[in-house]
Amino acid sequence: MQLSSKSRHFDYLVVGAGFAGATFAAQMARLGKSVVVVERRSHIGGNAYDYYDGAGVLVHRYGPHIFHTNSEDVFDFLSQFTEWRDYEHRVLASVGGHLVPIPINLDTVNTLHGLSLAEGELEGYLASISEPRPSIRTSEDVIVSRVGRDLYEKMFQTYTRKQWGLDPSQLDASVAARIPVRFNRDDRYFSDAYQKMPLHGYTHMFENMLDHPLITLILSTDYRDVIRELAYADLIYSGPVDEYFNCRYGKLPYRSLRFKHESVAQEQFQSAPVINYPNEHNYTRITEFKYLTGQIHPKTSIVYEYPCDDGDPYYPVPRTENALLYKQYEALADVTPQVHFIGRLATYRYYNMDQVVAQALQLCAKLTGQSRSYLIRPRSAAGVAAVAG
């Protein structure tokens, strides 16, 4: 695409077309601001990008993305751009020849410990086998103080080592604190008020978000290659914050993933949407996408996930020394005029999708001087749909 700084002036240059960048662009365009979005990849949607594979099955290129939130504002904002299907995510873990629910619940403990506890008895039982810690500093502290050493070793320790390349004793407590323990038989992975999947996929939703006459989209382009050709007032950056500052203080550690996609000539491959493998195999989990999308198809498609150090940055590594390094970059970001940093990579935080949307909307409200500017129009009753699956 040929650009000229003399041809058009934009209110905002947005770097990245994932949840952070697309939310900001969509909201600002509907508030009358002109936006140019520059995306390094060849597609929109960031890591939530989905597409139909060679078998005709809708898959997530970068692993499963499950939308869940307790925020009515976030849900209503996104409902302007998609219909939804109801979906409650469930995950099993392969442990000792059993498939058990995760997060840990009553059935998990009864199966792995050969018990027949009732709902009212689980909390006391876990308290009896837990290892109290005087202070909770690491992920190991969180888990053993909740469920004891045996369940920690069977379900978390090796999985965490694979996922992060570190032992739970080396990771911040915040990693394990995200995973609840349930004292009943609730086997849902999330308990949020809104648990949905975009009816026609994430990419379709992003296409609707960026379909506006005030939004110009440039794909397959590094913003640094065209920034001199663009005239704009403010820069909205959603890439790695250390990369923006040319790694002045050194690289921030990120964990990456390698994906192995397969098409299978059968209607169903496994008994749950996701099965975790805490202790065997090099991969951490297998996802079967038709559970997520509700698609009816004679074939099915799966993906194996292999965590690694090299590759696109996915997860900021939550350790004290990394947080201190980020603070140096945050200080630079705070004094960089007319540049605003949003998203998981730019703020070096392990955000869920809804948290990224909320962060982008809050920035929109701040820049426009509105206390609440989430919604341009109310969500219609037809905004939610359910399909068989």
LUMMI-745696 format. One line per field, with one value per residue (C-alpha): residue number from 1; x, y, z. Coordinates in steps of 0.25 Angstrom, whole numbers, plus 5000, padded with zeros to 4 digits. Layout:
BEGIN
pos <- (NUM:...) .
c1 <- (X:...) .
c2 <- (Y:...) .
c3 <- (Z:...) .
//
This chain:
BEGIN
pos <- (1:2:3:4:5:6:7:8:9:10:11:12:13:14:15:16:17:18:19:20:21:22:23:24:25:26:27:28:29:30:31:32:33:34:35:36:37:38:39:40:41:42:43:44:45:46:47:48:49:50:51:52:53:54:55:56:57:58:59:60:61:62:63:64:65:66:67:68:69:70:71:72:73:74:75:76:77:78:79:80:81:82:83:84:85:86:87:88:89:90:91:92:93:94:95:96:97:98:99:100:101:102:103:104:105:106:107:108:109:110:111:112:113:114:115:116:117:118:119:120:121:122:123:124:125:126:127:128:129:130:131:132:133:134:135:136:137:138:139:140:141:142:143:144:145:146:147:148:149:150:151:152:153:154:155:156:157:158:159:160:161:162:163:164:165:166:167:168:169:170:171:172:173:174:175:176:177:178:179:180:181:182:183:184:185:186:187:188:189:190:191:192:193:194:195:196:197:198:199:200:201:202:203:204:205:206:207:208:209:210:211:212:213:214:215:216:217:218:219:220:221:222:223:224:225:226:227:228:229:230:231:232:233:234:235:236:237:238:239:240:241:242:243:244:245:246:247:248:249:250:251:252:253:254:255:256:257:258:259:260:261:262:263:264:265:266:267:268:269:270:271:272:273:274:275:276:277:278:279:280:281:282:283:284:285:286:287:288:289:290:291:292:293:294:295:296:297:298:299:300:301:302:303:304:305:306:307:308:309:310:311:312:313:314:315:316:317:318:319:320:321:322:323:324:325:326:327:328:329:330:331:332:333:334:335:336:337:338:339:340:341:342:343:344:345:346:347:348:349:350:351:352:353:354:355:356:357:358:359:360:361:362:363:364:365:366:367:368:369:370:371:372:373:374:375:376:377:378:379:380:381:382:383:384:385:386:387:388:389) .
c1 <- (5000:5006:5005:5008:5008:5003:4990:4983:4985:4980:4976:4983:4993:4990:5001:4994:4981:4978:4968:4975:4977:4964:4956:4963:4961:4947:4943:4950:4945:4931:4934:4938:4953:4961:4970:4981:4984:4997:4999:5012:5004:4997:4983:4975:4971:4984:4986:4970:4971:4963:4961:4955:4966:4968:4957:4947:4948:4948:4961:4969:4983:4989:4982:4969:4963:4951:4943:4938:4936:4928:4928:4915:4921:4932:4921:4912:4923:4927:4912:4912:4921:4917:4905:4909:4907:4906:4918:4924:4938:4942:4956:4961:4975:4981:4987:4991:4982:4970:4963:4959:4954:4962:4961:4961:4948:4941:4942:4956:4960:4951:4957:4971:4971:4961:4951:4936:4935:4922:4922:4922:4934:4944:4949:4952:4959:4968:4971:4976:4986:4990:5004:5002:5012:5016:5016:5011:5021:5022:5012:5017:5013:4999:4996:5002:4995:4982:4982:4995:5007:5001:4992:5002:5012:5001:4994:5003:5018:5022:5011:5017:5031:5026:5018:5028:5041:5042:5038:5026:5035:5042:5029:5021:5009:5000:5001:4995:4985:4977:4973:4962:4959:4944:4938:4927:4925:4925:4934:4934:4947:4942:4931:4929:4915:4917:4923:4921:4928:4926:4916:4923:4937:4947:4952:4938:4936:4949:4945:4933:4941:4950:4940:4938:4941:4950:4959:4970:4976:4990:4995:5008:5015:5024:5020:5034:5035:5024:5023:5030:5020:5008:5003:4996:4994:4996:5002:4995:5005:5001:5014:5025:5029:5044:5044:5038:5050:5060:5062:5070:5070:5071:5060:5048:5046:5034:5029:5025:5017:5019:5006:5004:4990:4984:4971:4965:4956:4945:4935:4941:4955:4954:4944:4946:4949:4963:4971:4983:4995:5003:5013:5014:5018:5025:5012:5004:4990:4981:4970:4958:4952:4938:4934:4938:4931:4919:4922:4915:4925:4929:4943:4950:4962:4972:4984:4996:5003:5018:5023:5036:5045:5047:5036:5026:5024:5011:5012:5020:5028:5023:5036:5041:5053:5045:5035:5046:5052:5038:5037:5049:5042:5029:5036:5040:5026:5021:5029:5028:5019:5007:5010:5000:5003:4992:4991:4998:5011:5012:5008:5015:5003:4996:4983:4971:4964:4953:4963:4970:4957:4954:4968:4966:4952:4958:4968:4958:4950:4962:4966:4952:4950:4938:4936:4929:4929:4928:4915:4912:4898:4891:4892:4880:4872:4877:4891:4892:4889:4891:4894:4895:4908) .
c2 <- (5000:5013:5024:5039:5048:5059:5051:5049:5052:5042:5045:5031:5021:5008:4997:4983:4978:4969:4971:4984:4990:4986:4991:5004:5006:5002:5011:5023:5022:5021:5034:5041:5039:5035:5023:5015:5001:4995:4980:4972:4959:4956:4956:4963:4957:4955:4942:4940:4939:4927:4921:4909:4899:4889:4880:4891:4892:4905:4905:4915:4917:4921:4911:4912:4925:4924:4937:4939:4952:4957:4971:4975:4987:4978:4968:4979:4986:4973:4969:4981:4973:4958:4949:4939:4924:4919:4911:4907:4902:4889:4883:4869:4865:4852:4847:4833:4827:4835:4847:4857:4871:4883:4892:4882:4879:4868:4857:4860:4857:4845:4839:4842:4838:4827:4833:4836:4849:4857:4872:4877:4868:4873:4886:4879:4868:4877:4885:4872:4869:4884:4889:4903:4913:4925:4934:4932:4936:4926:4917:4905:4912:4915:4901:4892:4901:4899:4884:4878:4871:4859:4867:4878:4868:4860:4872:4884:4883:4876:4883:4897:4893:4890:4902:4912:4905:4908:4900:4906:4910:4920:4926:4937:4933:4940:4929:4918:4928:4929:4914:4912:4900:4896:4888:4883:4876:4888:4884:4897:4904:4918:4923:4937:4942:4943:4931:4931:4929:4938:4931:4932:4932:4943:4947:4950:4959:4966:4969:4976:4984:4989:4991:5006:5018:5025:5012:5009:4996:4992:4977:4970:4983:4987:5000:5005:5003:5013:5022:5033:5033:5035:5047:5045:5052:5040:5026:5014:5003:4988:4981:4977:4989:4985:4985:4999:5004:4995:4987:4998:4991:4977:4967:4964:4949:4944:4929:4925:4913:4904:4898:4885:4885:4872:4868:4855:4847:4844:4853:4853:4851:4853:4853:4868:4881:4881:4870:4874:4865:4869:4858:4850:4855:4868:4875:4882:4880:4876:4884:4879:4892:4887:4887:4901:4906:4896:4893:4880:4873:4859:4862:4868:4877:4877:4884:4880:4891:4891:4902:4908:4920:4924:4930:4940:4945:4940:4940:4950:4942:4946:4946:4957:4961:4962:4971:4980:4980:4984:4995:5002:5001:5006:5018:5021:5019:5028:5040:5037:5048:5044:5029:5020:5006:4995:4980:4968:4971:4986:4986:4972:4966:4953:4959:4951:4956:4963:4971:4975:4980:4988:4994:4999:5005:5012:5018:5023:5029:5036:5042:5046:5052:5043:5036:5024:5023:5008:5007:5014:5007:4998:4983:4977:4965:4958:4959:4946:4933:4918:4907:4892:4886) .
c3 <- (5000:4996:5007:5007:5020:5011:5007:5020:5035:5045:5059:5064:5059:5065:5065:5065:5061:5072:5084:5089:5076:5069:5081:5082:5067:5067:5079:5074:5060:5065:5073:5060:5061:5049:5051:5044:5049:5045:5047:5045:5042:5030:5037:5048:5061:5068:5075:5074:5059:5054:5040:5033:5031:5019:5025:5026:5041:5048:5056:5065:5059:5072:5081:5088:5092:5101:5103:5118:5126:5138:5131:5125:5119:5111:5107:5102:5094:5087:5085:5075:5066:5067:5071:5082:5085:5099:5103:5116:5115:5122:5123:5127:5132:5129:5142:5146:5135:5139:5132:5144:5144:5145:5153:5164:5169:5177:5166:5164:5178:5180:5167:5170:5185:5184:5193:5193:5200:5199:5196:5210:5213:5203:5209:5222:5215:5207:5219:5226:5214:5211:5215:5222:5218:5227:5214:5200:5190:5179:5171:5179:5192:5186:5182:5193:5204:5197:5192:5198:5192:5185:5176:5174:5168:5160:5154:5155:5156:5143:5135:5140:5137:5123:5121:5127:5127:5142:5154:5162:5173:5163:5158:5165:5173:5163:5153:5162:5168:5155:5156:5167:5175:5176:5187:5179:5166:5157:5146:5138:5135:5137:5146:5140:5137:5122:5116:5101:5087:5075:5067:5054:5059:5065:5051:5047:5059:5057:5042:5048:5058:5047:5037:5038:5028:5038:5040:5030:5032:5027:5028:5027:5031:5042:5047:5047:5032:5030:5042:5034:5023:5033:5039:5053:5066:5076:5075:5082:5083:5087:5083:5093:5101:5102:5086:5085:5093:5085:5098:5104:5118:5112:5107:5115:5116:5109:5108:5094:5088:5076:5070:5063:5056:5051:5043:5048:5039:5050:5056:5070:5075:5090:5101:5105:5098:5104:5111:5119:5120:5133:5134:5120:5106:5102:5099:5110:5104:5092:5088:5079:5073:5069:5084:5084:5072:5071:5057:5051:5042:5039:5042:5053:5056:5068:5072:5081:5089:5091:5100:5096:5099:5084:5075:5076:5090:5097:5112:5120:5130:5144:5153:5162:5154:5141:5148:5153:5139:5133:5143:5136:5123:5129:5134:5120:5115:5125:5120:5105:5100:5091:5092:5100:5103:5104:5104:5110:5103:5104:5119:5122:5129:5128:5124:5119:5106:5114:5122:5110:5104:5117:5117:5103:5106:5118:5110:5100:5111:5116:5103:5100:5114:5116:5129:5122:5107:5105:5097:5084:5083:5092:5089:5083:5088:5075:5079:5086:5078:5082:5072:5073:5077) .
//
